[in-house]
Amino acid sequence: TGYLDQIAAGVGFQGRGVASELIEAAKSASPHGIDLHVNQDNARAIRFYEKHGFSICGVDVNERSGAPVYHMRWLTVGRA
């Protein structure tokens, strides 16, 4: 569907490129674009996604927790 629900690297794997490899695999699986939501207070995750070409394209609320989230999107070059 092009929606990434969750990505996580265990504490012992953080900083080793595992999450970057997972993002690249997701991009390969969904080459036309990926949408995701990330908690607005998760600055580390937001920086990570921006580093990998995602942009904030909206705001929302997590329906389970009520937390404010950003809608982020990665699109291949030339797609709107």
N, C-alpha and C positions, 0 to 999 in steps of 0.2 A: 504493500500500500504506500510505501514511501514514508511511513511514520515510524520514527525510532522511539520506542517506549522507554527503554532504560539502557544505560551503558554503565558498567562499573568495573573497576579493577580493585582487587583485594589490596589491603594495606601493604602487604609484602611485595606487590607488583607495581605499585604506584611509582612513577618517575622512570620506568623502564621501557616505555614505548608501547605497552600492551594496549592501552586505550586508543592510542593513535592507530595501531594496527586494526583494532575493531572498527574504528570510524572509516578507515580505508576500505575494509571489507563491506561495510554498509553502503558506501558510495558505489562500490562495484556491483552490489546487489540491486541498487536503486539508482542507476546512472542519470535519471532525469530529475532527481531532486529528493531531498529528505526534509521532513518537518519534525520538530520536536518541541517539547516544553521543558523549561528549566526554572527552578525556583529563583525568584529575583534576588534573594539573599545569598545565592551560591556563586559568589564572585569567581571562585576558582574554576567552576564548570563553565561559566559564561566566557571567561578568557580562553579556556581550552577550545570551546566550540568556535569562537571567533578566529582563533589561530588556524583552525581547520576550514575556514571559509564560510562559516555560518554567520548570518546577520539577524538581528532582532527585527521582526516584522510585525509584532503586535504584543498585546498584553492579555492576560486571561487570569482565571482563578482555578487552582487545582480542585476538581470536584470532590475529591476524597478528603483532602486536608483543609481546604479553604485558603491555602497559601497563595499569595500572588505569584504568578509565573510569567515569564516571557515566552512568546511563541518565536522560535528561531527557525530559519530555513537556509538550506544549502541548495543552490541551483547550479547546474553546469553552465558554462559560458554560453551566452546566446539564448538562454531560456528566461522567460519572465515569470 
